């Protein structure tokens, strides 16, 4: 699919200063869109592409949100909390924010112009796990297993009630690429020759997608013919062990250092104990020491996802209906990710 449908459109992006934003914003501009990035007072905007406007608003209180939506044709809702310490964190950051967002969109609907399309970047966690190929489909009834997954599903339902067929939902699996800090511990571990796969006697199959392909999927979902829920992946089935070994190979190819990765198939009871300890220490640090600090990447909610049989999804409908095709192979995507980490000093 070409992106002519975005030429001359006003597009507002929430969460555009984050990892996915750096891959999406340039593509929106290249498609001819006039892009505005919704920011917070604490957001760092220095790295935004030239020509992208920034406007401040608060997704928790709604302050400034109605004004930011003025004259927007398309809204891409990327903003979300991926790592929290409990249900309250996820519900506040994801579900409550969607409710505030829906009210602001509702207020705009009484004016002369309202967004004709809202694309919500949700998560495979909102659908639920599946360890058998080809994985969950766009028609699979949602069955989240984590607080994060439930909060994303609630955000979908809240916005769906407000927007009806103007809402299109993308449920990606693991997204990786330069700038991502969520998977950074995996790459750091692989650099030391160690990786972990959940379960002592399991393969833990997963779907993944590179951020560049994910950004292209977002552009496809801005089109008028897009509807409902779409899943995306890179067209292949991976296991967590294979993914980590491939990370080591990418590190070796780019840095010249030994890239052999030993994969530890961690028993689930041990993983549960480490997740509980990590969550407890995170609560002490974040709640009592620095309330603005990030929650730990490994916590008990992520353990709820890790103990499942696998996370596979089928992306056939978005390919058939919208012409989206994954173009970045795992080898190419990991090379781009490692180069980005090295460039920014993360590794």
PLY file of the C-alpha trace (Angstrom):
ply
format ascii 1.0
element vertex 347
property float x
property float y
property float z
element edge 346
property int vertex1
property int vertex2
end_header
0.00 0.00 0.00
1.26 3.50 -0.79
0.74 6.27 1.72
-1.06 8.82 -0.45
-3.93 8.77 2.05
-1.76 10.76 4.48
-0.68 13.52 2.10
-1.73 16.90 3.52
-3.29 15.36 6.62
-2.82 16.71 10.12
-1.60 13.86 12.31
-1.30 14.00 16.10
0.95 11.38 17.74
0.93 10.61 21.46
4.06 8.96 22.83
6.00 10.23 19.84
9.07 11.12 21.91
9.57 7.45 22.79
11.10 4.46 21.08
8.42 3.89 18.43
8.09 7.59 17.72
11.60 7.86 16.33
10.72 5.23 13.72
7.18 6.47 12.99
7.51 10.26 12.78
9.91 10.33 9.79
7.63 7.95 7.85
4.60 10.16 8.51
6.53 13.18 7.26
7.74 11.29 4.18
4.09 10.44 3.45
3.26 14.15 3.32
1.54 14.46 6.71
1.78 17.53 8.94
2.84 15.95 12.22
2.28 17.18 15.76
3.73 15.33 18.74
1.86 15.39 22.05
4.35 15.92 24.89
4.48 16.32 28.65
6.32 19.06 30.52
9.09 16.54 31.28
9.38 15.21 27.71
12.66 15.55 25.84
11.87 16.99 22.43
15.34 17.83 21.13
15.53 14.67 19.02
12.20 15.21 17.23
12.62 15.46 13.43
12.71 18.95 11.99
9.23 20.05 11.00
7.42 18.08 13.72
5.46 20.41 15.98
5.24 19.77 19.73
2.24 20.59 21.91
1.92 19.95 25.64
-1.04 18.09 27.15
-1.68 15.73 30.06
-3.27 12.35 29.33
-4.02 11.83 33.03
-5.91 15.07 33.74
-6.88 15.98 30.18
-5.35 19.44 30.47
-4.60 20.80 27.01
-5.86 17.68 25.26
-8.94 19.16 23.59
-6.82 22.00 22.25
-4.21 19.57 20.92
-6.92 17.72 19.00
-8.05 20.88 17.20
-8.08 20.39 13.42
-6.43 16.97 13.55
-7.41 14.49 10.83
-5.67 11.43 12.27
-4.54 10.51 15.78
-1.96 7.81 16.51
-2.04 6.80 20.18
1.35 5.30 21.07
1.63 6.50 24.67
1.50 3.64 27.17
3.13 2.20 30.28
4.95 -1.06 29.58
6.56 -1.64 32.97
4.67 -1.01 36.20
4.77 -2.25 39.78
1.12 -3.23 40.10
-2.37 -3.13 38.64
-2.83 0.49 39.68
0.13 1.66 37.62
-1.11 0.00 34.43
-4.73 1.00 34.91
-3.81 4.61 35.61
-1.36 4.98 32.73
-3.19 2.97 30.08
-6.89 2.50 30.85
-7.54 5.81 32.64
-5.57 7.73 30.02
-7.76 6.15 27.33
-10.86 7.28 29.21
-9.57 10.85 29.41
-8.60 10.68 25.75
-12.06 9.40 24.79
-13.76 12.28 26.64
-11.58 14.81 24.84
-12.38 13.21 21.50
-16.06 13.26 22.42
-15.91 16.97 23.12
-14.32 17.53 19.75
-17.07 15.53 18.03
-19.53 18.37 18.66
-17.37 20.81 16.68
-16.96 21.37 12.97
-14.17 18.86 12.60
-13.17 15.67 14.38
-10.42 13.11 13.70
-11.54 10.75 10.97
-9.21 8.00 12.16
-7.65 7.03 15.52
-5.02 4.30 15.47
-4.37 2.72 18.85
-1.13 0.79 19.24
-2.18 -1.85 21.72
-0.42 -5.18 22.37
-0.62 -8.91 21.76
-0.94 -9.04 25.56
-4.50 -7.74 25.09
-5.35 -10.83 23.03
-3.51 -13.34 25.18
-0.91 -16.08 24.78
-0.68 -18.88 22.24
2.11 -21.42 21.81
0.82 -23.12 18.67
1.43 -21.82 15.15
0.12 -19.77 13.46
-0.95 -18.15 16.74
-3.90 -15.98 17.68
-5.82 -14.30 14.87
-7.61 -10.97 14.67
-10.85 -12.81 15.52
-9.52 -14.60 18.62
-11.55 -13.65 21.73
-9.31 -11.62 24.06
-8.01 -13.45 27.14
-5.29 -11.33 28.80
-3.17 -12.95 31.51
-1.41 -9.86 32.90
-2.35 -6.49 34.33
-0.63 -4.88 31.37
-2.71 -6.92 28.94
-5.96 -6.12 30.73
-5.15 -2.40 30.83
-4.50 -2.39 27.07
-7.76 -4.24 26.39
-9.66 -1.79 28.58
-8.09 1.08 26.62
-9.28 -0.54 23.38
-12.81 -0.98 24.67
-13.02 2.54 26.11
-11.88 4.17 22.88
-14.02 1.79 20.85
-17.18 2.91 22.64
-16.30 6.54 21.95
-15.12 6.18 18.38
-16.87 3.13 16.92
-15.52 2.44 13.41
-13.14 5.41 13.52
-10.87 3.35 15.79
-8.33 0.89 14.37
-6.32 -1.26 16.79
-2.86 -2.73 16.23
-1.78 -5.54 18.56
1.95 -6.10 18.00
4.03 -8.83 19.66
7.58 -8.07 20.83
8.74 -4.87 19.10
12.49 -4.39 18.86
14.75 -1.82 17.24
17.17 1.02 17.96
16.13 3.18 20.90
14.18 0.44 22.69
15.10 0.13 26.37
12.64 -2.65 27.17
14.77 -5.35 25.55
18.08 -3.72 26.41
18.73 -6.16 29.31
18.46 -9.05 26.82
21.12 -7.46 24.61
23.34 -6.65 27.60
23.05 -10.22 28.79
23.87 -11.57 25.34
26.93 -9.28 25.24
28.10 -11.14 28.36
27.27 -14.50 26.80
24.19 -15.25 28.92
20.46 -15.34 28.12
17.36 -16.71 29.81
14.43 -18.60 28.31
11.34 -19.20 30.49
10.78 -22.78 31.65
13.17 -25.67 32.10
11.72 -27.92 29.38
9.98 -25.51 27.00
10.83 -23.74 23.75
8.71 -20.61 24.43
7.82 -19.61 20.84
7.35 -15.89 20.18
6.39 -13.55 17.36
8.44 -10.40 16.91
8.39 -7.35 14.63
10.99 -4.67 13.96
10.03 -1.08 14.71
10.38 -0.05 11.05
7.82 -2.64 9.96
5.61 -1.71 12.90
5.71 1.94 11.84
4.68 0.98 8.31
1.75 -0.98 9.75
0.62 2.15 11.62
0.61 4.09 8.35
-1.49 1.37 6.70
-4.01 1.55 9.54
-4.50 5.28 8.90
-6.22 4.41 5.61
-10.00 4.61 5.24
-10.35 0.88 4.47
-8.64 -0.20 7.70
-11.04 -1.57 10.31
-11.09 -3.50 13.54
-8.11 -5.25 15.10
-4.88 -6.26 13.37
-1.93 -8.34 14.54
1.53 -7.98 13.00
4.76 -9.98 13.01
7.89 -10.45 10.91
6.50 -13.48 9.09
8.54 -16.04 11.04
8.18 -18.14 14.17
10.99 -17.76 16.69
11.80 -19.19 20.09
13.23 -17.03 22.84
16.42 -19.08 22.78
16.81 -18.57 19.02
16.17 -14.85 19.39
18.86 -14.49 22.07
21.37 -16.55 20.09
20.68 -14.32 17.08
21.33 -11.27 19.27
24.73 -12.71 20.14
25.46 -13.33 16.48
24.58 -9.72 15.62
26.85 -8.46 18.38
29.69 -10.62 17.07
29.23 -9.48 13.47
29.20 -5.79 14.35
31.69 -5.56 17.23
33.99 -8.43 16.31
33.78 -9.75 19.86
32.86 -13.38 20.63
29.11 -13.74 20.27
28.40 -17.18 21.70
25.34 -17.04 23.97
24.58 -19.68 26.58
20.82 -19.91 27.04
19.69 -20.79 30.57
16.28 -22.45 30.56
15.14 -21.07 33.87
12.63 -23.12 35.93
9.43 -21.16 36.43
9.50 -21.29 40.28
12.91 -19.60 40.24
11.64 -17.00 37.77
8.64 -16.33 40.02
10.91 -15.78 43.01
13.21 -13.39 41.13
10.20 -11.49 39.77
8.75 -11.11 43.26
12.07 -9.87 44.64
12.54 -7.46 41.74
9.03 -6.09 42.25
9.57 -5.69 46.00
12.86 -3.84 45.58
11.27 -1.76 42.84
8.44 -0.74 45.15
10.90 0.35 47.83
13.01 2.34 45.39
10.27 3.88 43.24
7.70 4.53 45.96
10.00 5.69 48.74
13.22 6.86 47.12
12.44 8.24 43.65
8.74 8.24 42.61
9.71 9.39 39.10
12.05 6.48 38.44
11.17 3.65 36.05
9.74 0.41 37.40
12.05 -2.60 36.90
11.85 -4.31 33.52
11.51 -7.69 35.23
8.56 -7.77 37.62
5.78 -10.12 38.65
3.41 -8.92 35.95
5.99 -9.82 33.29
6.36 -13.20 34.97
2.64 -13.78 34.40
3.37 -13.43 30.69
6.62 -15.41 30.78
5.01 -18.49 32.35
2.65 -18.95 29.38
3.25 -21.52 26.62
4.23 -18.84 24.09
3.21 -15.66 22.30
2.44 -16.24 18.63
0.13 -14.25 16.37
-1.07 -14.39 12.75
-0.66 -11.27 10.59
-2.38 -12.55 7.45
-5.40 -10.18 7.55
-3.43 -6.92 7.55
-1.38 -8.27 4.67
-4.43 -9.29 2.64
-6.61 -6.25 3.37
-4.09 -3.43 3.63
-1.12 -4.72 1.64
1.28 -4.53 4.57
4.28 -6.84 4.25
7.13 -7.23 6.76
10.39 -6.23 5.08
12.93 -6.44 7.92
14.35 -9.89 8.64
15.51 -10.81 12.13
19.16 -10.62 11.04
18.71 -7.14 9.54
16.60 -5.92 12.43
19.02 -7.07 15.11
21.92 -5.46 13.26
20.02 -2.15 13.17
19.23 -2.50 16.87
22.79 -3.27 17.94
24.18 -0.42 15.83
21.68 1.96 17.43
22.54 0.80 20.96
26.24 1.25 20.27
25.70 4.67 18.73
23.80 5.87 21.81
26.19 4.25 24.29
23.66 1.73 25.62
26.05 -1.18 25.02
0 1
1 2
2 3
3 4
4 5
5 6
6 7
7 8
8 9
9 10
10 11
11 12
12 13
13 14
14 15
15 16
16 17
17 18
18 19
19 20
20 21
21 22
22 23
23 24
24 25
25 26
26 27
27 28
28 29
29 30
30 31
31 32
32 33
33 34
34 35
35 36
36 37
37 38
38 39
39 40
40 41
41 42
42 43
43 44
44 45
45 46
46 47
47 48
48 49
49 50
50 51
51 52
52 53
53 54
54 55
55 56
56 57
57 58
58 59
59 60
60 61
61 62
62 63
63 64
64 65
65 66
66 67
67 68
68 69
69 70
70 71
71 72
72 73
73 74
74 75
75 76
76 77
77 78
78 79
79 80
80 81
81 82
82 83
83 84
84 85
85 86
86 87
87 88
88 89
89 90
90 91
91 92
92 93
93 94
94 95
95 96
96 97
97 98
98 99
99 100
100 101
101 102
102 103
103 104
104 105
105 106
106 107
107 108
108 109
109 110
110 111
111 112
112 113
113 114
114 115
115 116
116 117
117 118
118 119
119 120
120 121
121 122
122 123
123 124
124 125
125 126
126 127
127 128
128 129
129 130
130 131
131 132
132 133
133 134
134 135
135 136
136 137
137 138
138 139
139 140
140 141
141 142
142 143
143 144
144 145
145 146
146 147
147 148
148 149
149 150
150 151
151 152
152 153
153 154
154 155
155 156
156 157
157 158
158 159
159 160
160 161
161 162
162 163
163 164
164 165
165 166
166 167
167 168
168 169
169 170
170 171
171 172
172 173
173 174
174 175
175 176
176 177
177 178
178 179
179 180
180 181
181 182
182 183
183 184
184 185
185 186
186 187
187 188
188 189
189 190
190 191
191 192
192 193
193 194
194 195
195 196
196 197
197 198
198 199
199 200
200 201
201 202
202 203
203 204
204 205
205 206
206 207
207 208
208 209
209 210
210 211
211 212
212 213
213 214
214 215
215 216
216 217
217 218
218 219
219 220
220 221
221 222
222 223
223 224
224 225
225 226
226 227
227 228
228 229
229 230
230 231
231 232
232 233
233 234
234 235
235 236
236 237
237 238
238 239
239 240
240 241
241 242
242 243
243 244
244 245
245 246
246 247
247 248
248 249
249 250
250 251
251 252
252 253
253 254
254 255
255 256
256 257
257 258
258 259
259 260
260 261
261 262
262 263
263 264
264 265
265 266
266 267
267 268
268 269
269 270
270 271
271 272
272 273
273 274
274 275
275 276
276 277
277 278
278 279
279 280
280 281
281 282
282 283
283 284
284 285
285 286
286 287
287 288
288 289
289 290
290 291
291 292
292 293
293 294
294 295
295 296
296 297
297 298
298 299
299 300
300 301
301 302
302 303
303 304
304 305
305 306
306 307
307 308
308 309
309 310
310 311
311 312
312 313
313 314
314 315
315 316
316 317
317 318
318 319
319 320
320 321
321 322
322 323
323 324
324 325
325 326
326 327
327 328
328 329
329 330
330 331
331 332
332 333
333 334
334 335
335 336
336 337
337 338
338 339
339 340
340 341
341 342
342 343
343 344
344 345
345 346
